[in-house]
Amino acid sequence: MAYDQDLAQRIRDIVTGEPGLTEQKMFGGLAFLVNGNMAVAASKEGGLLLRVAPERTEELLAEPDAYEFTMRGDKPMTGWLRVRPDRLDDEALLERWTEVGVSFARSLPPK
């Protein structure tokens, strides 16, 4: 399955103007990076894939929009989340989750 190009454009519209922003195909989706650090991506599996502060992982997983990102389907990855595609029709939620990822990427040292 290819990533949702409409979702990618909606993310692009939100992050346009972010200093150090680049786009890169990653994990079969389209990722948006800040200073070389992945922030958020339109996932090939639908919805968002985003990076979060590892210490916020459990807190954010308690929200109904988010679920655990697992590597190869069996290894949970602290500091990474997925957001359900059916929740992203709500523009405010898309903006919120995008900002969570961008804020964390912004806090990291440039690559």
PyMOL commands that place a pseudoatom at each C-alpha (Angstrom):
pseudoatom trace, name=CA, resn=MET, resi=1, chain=A, elem=C, hetatm=0, pos=[0.000, 0.000, 0.000]
pseudoatom trace, name=CA, resn=ALA, resi=2, chain=A, elem=C, hetatm=0, pos=[1.333, 3.447, -0.888]
pseudoatom trace, name=CA, resn=TYR, resi=3, chain=A, elem=C, hetatm=0, pos=[1.110, 6.365, 1.510]
pseudoatom trace, name=CA, resn=ASP, resi=4, chain=A, elem=C, hetatm=0, pos=[-1.881, 8.715, 1.308]
pseudoatom trace, name=CA, resn=GLN, resi=5, chain=A, elem=C, hetatm=0, pos=[-0.723, 11.618, -0.865]
pseudoatom trace, name=CA, resn=ASP, resi=6, chain=A, elem=C, hetatm=0, pos=[-3.636, 13.784, 0.298]
pseudoatom trace, name=CA, resn=LEU, resi=7, chain=A, elem=C, hetatm=0, pos=[-2.557, 13.257, 3.908]
pseudoatom trace, name=CA, resn=ALA, resi=8, chain=A, elem=C, hetatm=0, pos=[1.043, 14.082, 2.956]
pseudoatom trace, name=CA, resn=GLN, resi=9, chain=A, elem=C, hetatm=0, pos=[-0.136, 17.350, 1.396]
pseudoatom trace, name=CA, resn=ARG, resi=10, chain=A, elem=C, hetatm=0, pos=[-2.171, 18.215, 4.489]
pseudoatom trace, name=CA, resn=ILE, resi=11, chain=A, elem=C, hetatm=0, pos=[0.906, 17.624, 6.656]
pseudoatom trace, name=CA, resn=ARG, resi=12, chain=A, elem=C, hetatm=0, pos=[2.994, 19.713, 4.245]
pseudoatom trace, name=CA, resn=ASP, resi=13, chain=A, elem=C, hetatm=0, pos=[0.474, 22.551, 4.561]
pseudoatom trace, name=CA, resn=ILE, resi=14, chain=A, elem=C, hetatm=0, pos=[0.855, 22.437, 8.353]
pseudoatom trace, name=CA, resn=VAL, resi=15, chain=A, elem=C, hetatm=0, pos=[4.667, 22.318, 8.470]
pseudoatom trace, name=CA, resn=THR, resi=16, chain=A, elem=C, hetatm=0, pos=[5.448, 24.724, 5.631]
pseudoatom trace, name=CA, resn=GLY, resi=17, chain=A, elem=C, hetatm=0, pos=[7.763, 27.429, 6.925]
pseudoatom trace, name=CA, resn=GLU, resi=18, chain=A, elem=C, hetatm=0, pos=[9.287, 25.260, 9.665]
pseudoatom trace, name=CA, resn=PRO, resi=19, chain=A, elem=C, hetatm=0, pos=[13.025, 26.035, 9.734]
pseudoatom trace, name=CA, resn=GLY, resi=20, chain=A, elem=C, hetatm=0, pos=[15.198, 23.106, 8.646]
pseudoatom trace, name=CA, resn=LEU, resi=21, chain=A, elem=C, hetatm=0, pos=[12.276, 21.201, 7.093]
pseudoatom trace, name=CA, resn=THR, resi=22, chain=A, elem=C, hetatm=0, pos=[12.933, 18.524, 4.489]
pseudoatom trace, name=CA, resn=GLU, resi=23, chain=A, elem=C, hetatm=0, pos=[10.924, 15.647, 3.043]
pseudoatom trace, name=CA, resn=GLN, resi=24, chain=A, elem=C, hetatm=0, pos=[12.189, 12.143, 2.479]
pseudoatom trace, name=CA, resn=LYS, resi=25, chain=A, elem=C, hetatm=0, pos=[10.669, 8.821, 1.539]
pseudoatom trace, name=CA, resn=MET, resi=26, chain=A, elem=C, hetatm=0, pos=[11.128, 6.556, 4.564]
pseudoatom trace, name=CA, resn=PHE, resi=27, chain=A, elem=C, hetatm=0, pos=[9.528, 3.337, 5.761]
pseudoatom trace, name=CA, resn=GLY, resi=28, chain=A, elem=C, hetatm=0, pos=[7.471, 3.283, 2.563]
pseudoatom trace, name=CA, resn=GLY, resi=29, chain=A, elem=C, hetatm=0, pos=[5.842, 6.594, 3.444]
pseudoatom trace, name=CA, resn=LEU, resi=30, chain=A, elem=C, hetatm=0, pos=[6.700, 10.262, 3.146]
pseudoatom trace, name=CA, resn=ALA, resi=31, chain=A, elem=C, hetatm=0, pos=[8.512, 11.660, 6.178]
pseudoatom trace, name=CA, resn=PHE, resi=32, chain=A, elem=C, hetatm=0, pos=[8.923, 15.263, 7.219]
pseudoatom trace, name=CA, resn=LEU, resi=33, chain=A, elem=C, hetatm=0, pos=[12.207, 15.956, 8.967]
pseudoatom trace, name=CA, resn=VAL, resi=34, chain=A, elem=C, hetatm=0, pos=[13.351, 18.930, 11.021]
pseudoatom trace, name=CA, resn=ASN, resi=35, chain=A, elem=C, hetatm=0, pos=[17.107, 19.485, 10.882]
pseudoatom trace, name=CA, resn=GLY, resi=36, chain=A, elem=C, hetatm=0, pos=[17.522, 15.901, 9.700]
pseudoatom trace, name=CA, resn=ASN, resi=37, chain=A, elem=C, hetatm=0, pos=[15.394, 14.357, 12.468]
pseudoatom trace, name=CA, resn=MET, resi=38, chain=A, elem=C, hetatm=0, pos=[12.189, 12.583, 11.506]
pseudoatom trace, name=CA, resn=ALA, resi=39, chain=A, elem=C, hetatm=0, pos=[9.159, 14.334, 12.986]
pseudoatom trace, name=CA, resn=VAL, resi=40, chain=A, elem=C, hetatm=0, pos=[6.073, 12.912, 11.292]
pseudoatom trace, name=CA, resn=ALA, resi=41, chain=A, elem=C, hetatm=0, pos=[5.242, 10.802, 8.258]
pseudoatom trace, name=CA, resn=ALA, resi=42, chain=A, elem=C, hetatm=0, pos=[2.301, 9.867, 6.108]
pseudoatom trace, name=CA, resn=SER, resi=43, chain=A, elem=C, hetatm=0, pos=[2.603, 6.133, 6.680]
pseudoatom trace, name=CA, resn=LYS, resi=44, chain=A, elem=C, hetatm=0, pos=[2.281, 3.470, 4.008]
pseudoatom trace, name=CA, resn=GLU, resi=45, chain=A, elem=C, hetatm=0, pos=[0.077, 1.624, 6.505]
pseudoatom trace, name=CA, resn=GLY, resi=46, chain=A, elem=C, hetatm=0, pos=[-2.284, 4.595, 6.710]
pseudoatom trace, name=CA, resn=GLY, resi=47, chain=A, elem=C, hetatm=0, pos=[-2.367, 7.356, 9.262]
pseudoatom trace, name=CA, resn=LEU, resi=48, chain=A, elem=C, hetatm=0, pos=[0.637, 8.985, 10.831]
pseudoatom trace, name=CA, resn=LEU, resi=49, chain=A, elem=C, hetatm=0, pos=[3.907, 7.696, 12.133]
pseudoatom trace, name=CA, resn=LEU, resi=50, chain=A, elem=C, hetatm=0, pos=[5.559, 10.147, 14.472]
pseudoatom trace, name=CA, resn=ARG, resi=51, chain=A, elem=C, hetatm=0, pos=[8.427, 10.550, 16.855]
pseudoatom trace, name=CA, resn=VAL, resi=52, chain=A, elem=C, hetatm=0, pos=[7.720, 11.644, 20.385]
pseudoatom trace, name=CA, resn=ALA, resi=53, chain=A, elem=C, hetatm=0, pos=[9.748, 12.220, 23.515]
pseudoatom trace, name=CA, resn=PRO, resi=54, chain=A, elem=C, hetatm=0, pos=[10.351, 8.705, 24.877]
pseudoatom trace, name=CA, resn=GLU, resi=55, chain=A, elem=C, hetatm=0, pos=[9.187, 9.773, 28.323]
pseudoatom trace, name=CA, resn=ARG, resi=56, chain=A, elem=C, hetatm=0, pos=[5.814, 10.820, 26.830]
pseudoatom trace, name=CA, resn=THR, resi=57, chain=A, elem=C, hetatm=0, pos=[5.159, 7.532, 25.018]
pseudoatom trace, name=CA, resn=GLU, resi=58, chain=A, elem=C, hetatm=0, pos=[2.901, 5.989, 27.676]
pseudoatom trace, name=CA, resn=GLU, resi=59, chain=A, elem=C, hetatm=0, pos=[1.030, 9.260, 28.273]
pseudoatom trace, name=CA, resn=LEU, resi=60, chain=A, elem=C, hetatm=0, pos=[0.296, 9.684, 24.569]
pseudoatom trace, name=CA, resn=LEU, resi=61, chain=A, elem=C, hetatm=0, pos=[-0.663, 6.023, 24.118]
pseudoatom trace, name=CA, resn=ALA, resi=62, chain=A, elem=C, hetatm=0, pos=[-3.484, 6.616, 26.599]
pseudoatom trace, name=CA, resn=GLU, resi=63, chain=A, elem=C, hetatm=0, pos=[-5.157, 8.835, 23.996]
pseudoatom trace, name=CA, resn=PRO, resi=64, chain=A, elem=C, hetatm=0, pos=[-7.723, 7.166, 21.709]
pseudoatom trace, name=CA, resn=ASP, resi=65, chain=A, elem=C, hetatm=0, pos=[-6.028, 8.412, 18.518]
pseudoatom trace, name=CA, resn=ALA, resi=66, chain=A, elem=C, hetatm=0, pos=[-2.655, 6.778, 19.141]
pseudoatom trace, name=CA, resn=TYR, resi=67, chain=A, elem=C, hetatm=0, pos=[-1.357, 3.252, 19.164]
pseudoatom trace, name=CA, resn=GLU, resi=68, chain=A, elem=C, hetatm=0, pos=[2.003, 1.605, 19.579]
pseudoatom trace, name=CA, resn=PHE, resi=69, chain=A, elem=C, hetatm=0, pos=[4.492, 1.474, 16.735]
pseudoatom trace, name=CA, resn=THR, resi=70, chain=A, elem=C, hetatm=0, pos=[6.094, -1.921, 16.486]
pseudoatom trace, name=CA, resn=MET, resi=71, chain=A, elem=C, hetatm=0, pos=[9.108, -2.821, 14.429]
pseudoatom trace, name=CA, resn=ARG, resi=72, chain=A, elem=C, hetatm=0, pos=[8.377, -5.788, 12.178]
pseudoatom trace, name=CA, resn=GLY, resi=73, chain=A, elem=C, hetatm=0, pos=[5.113, -6.270, 14.025]
pseudoatom trace, name=CA, resn=ASP, resi=74, chain=A, elem=C, hetatm=0, pos=[6.520, -7.530, 17.295]
pseudoatom trace, name=CA, resn=LYS, resi=75, chain=A, elem=C, hetatm=0, pos=[8.972, -5.107, 18.908]
pseudoatom trace, name=CA, resn=PRO, resi=76, chain=A, elem=C, hetatm=0, pos=[7.372, -2.018, 20.516]
pseudoatom trace, name=CA, resn=MET, resi=77, chain=A, elem=C, hetatm=0, pos=[9.387, 1.127, 19.871]
pseudoatom trace, name=CA, resn=THR, resi=78, chain=A, elem=C, hetatm=0, pos=[9.457, 3.660, 22.705]
pseudoatom trace, name=CA, resn=GLY, resi=79, chain=A, elem=C, hetatm=0, pos=[9.390, 7.198, 21.344]
pseudoatom trace, name=CA, resn=TRP, resi=80, chain=A, elem=C, hetatm=0, pos=[7.440, 6.277, 18.204]
pseudoatom trace, name=CA, resn=LEU, resi=81, chain=A, elem=C, hetatm=0, pos=[3.644, 6.251, 17.741]
pseudoatom trace, name=CA, resn=ARG, resi=82, chain=A, elem=C, hetatm=0, pos=[1.059, 5.698, 15.083]
pseudoatom trace, name=CA, resn=VAL, resi=83, chain=A, elem=C, hetatm=0, pos=[-2.143, 7.709, 14.774]
pseudoatom trace, name=CA, resn=ARG, resi=84, chain=A, elem=C, hetatm=0, pos=[-5.225, 6.006, 13.397]
pseudoatom trace, name=CA, resn=PRO, resi=85, chain=A, elem=C, hetatm=0, pos=[-6.131, 7.129, 9.860]
pseudoatom trace, name=CA, resn=ASP, resi=86, chain=A, elem=C, hetatm=0, pos=[-9.841, 7.354, 10.685]
pseudoatom trace, name=CA, resn=ARG, resi=87, chain=A, elem=C, hetatm=0, pos=[-9.077, 10.061, 13.270]
pseudoatom trace, name=CA, resn=LEU, resi=88, chain=A, elem=C, hetatm=0, pos=[-7.244, 12.320, 10.835]
pseudoatom trace, name=CA, resn=ASP, resi=89, chain=A, elem=C, hetatm=0, pos=[-10.305, 13.708, 9.078]
pseudoatom trace, name=CA, resn=ASP, resi=90, chain=A, elem=C, hetatm=0, pos=[-10.373, 16.127, 12.009]
pseudoatom trace, name=CA, resn=GLU, resi=91, chain=A, elem=C, hetatm=0, pos=[-7.972, 18.887, 10.958]
pseudoatom trace, name=CA, resn=ALA, resi=92, chain=A, elem=C, hetatm=0, pos=[-7.378, 20.003, 14.556]
pseudoatom trace, name=CA, resn=LEU, resi=93, chain=A, elem=C, hetatm=0, pos=[-6.246, 16.480, 15.512]
pseudoatom trace, name=CA, resn=LEU, resi=94, chain=A, elem=C, hetatm=0, pos=[-3.928, 16.281, 12.513]
pseudoatom trace, name=CA, resn=GLU, resi=95, chain=A, elem=C, hetatm=0, pos=[-2.422, 19.631, 13.456]
pseudoatom trace, name=CA, resn=ARG, resi=96, chain=A, elem=C, hetatm=0, pos=[-2.029, 18.576, 17.093]
pseudoatom trace, name=CA, resn=TRP, resi=97, chain=A, elem=C, hetatm=0, pos=[-0.305, 15.278, 16.315]
pseudoatom trace, name=CA, resn=THR, resi=98, chain=A, elem=C, hetatm=0, pos=[1.887, 16.894, 13.683]
pseudoatom trace, name=CA, resn=GLU, resi=99, chain=A, elem=C, hetatm=0, pos=[2.984, 19.494, 16.221]
pseudoatom trace, name=CA, resn=VAL, resi=100, chain=A, elem=C, hetatm=0, pos=[3.798, 16.774, 18.779]
pseudoatom trace, name=CA, resn=GLY, resi=101, chain=A, elem=C, hetatm=0, pos=[6.211, 15.195, 16.283]
pseudoatom trace, name=CA, resn=VAL, resi=102, chain=A, elem=C, hetatm=0, pos=[7.649, 18.476, 15.023]
pseudoatom trace, name=CA, resn=SER, resi=103, chain=A, elem=C, hetatm=0, pos=[8.186, 19.801, 18.560]
pseudoatom trace, name=CA, resn=PHE, resi=104, chain=A, elem=C, hetatm=0, pos=[10.169, 16.740, 19.534]
pseudoatom trace, name=CA, resn=ALA, resi=105, chain=A, elem=C, hetatm=0, pos=[12.251, 16.765, 16.337]
pseudoatom trace, name=CA, resn=ARG, resi=106, chain=A, elem=C, hetatm=0, pos=[12.928, 20.467, 16.867]
pseudoatom trace, name=CA, resn=SER, resi=107, chain=A, elem=C, hetatm=0, pos=[14.334, 19.681, 20.339]
pseudoatom trace, name=CA, resn=LEU, resi=108, chain=A, elem=C, hetatm=0, pos=[16.945, 17.256, 18.982]
pseudoatom trace, name=CA, resn=PRO, resi=109, chain=A, elem=C, hetatm=0, pos=[20.442, 18.227, 17.837]
pseudoatom trace, name=CA, resn=PRO, resi=110, chain=A, elem=C, hetatm=0, pos=[20.684, 18.719, 14.059]
pseudoatom trace, name=CA, resn=LYS, resi=111, chain=A, elem=C, hetatm=0, pos=[22.035, 15.800, 12.048]
for i in range(1, 111): cmd.bond("trace and resi %d" % i, "trace and resi %d" % (i + 1))
show_as sticks, trace
zoom trace
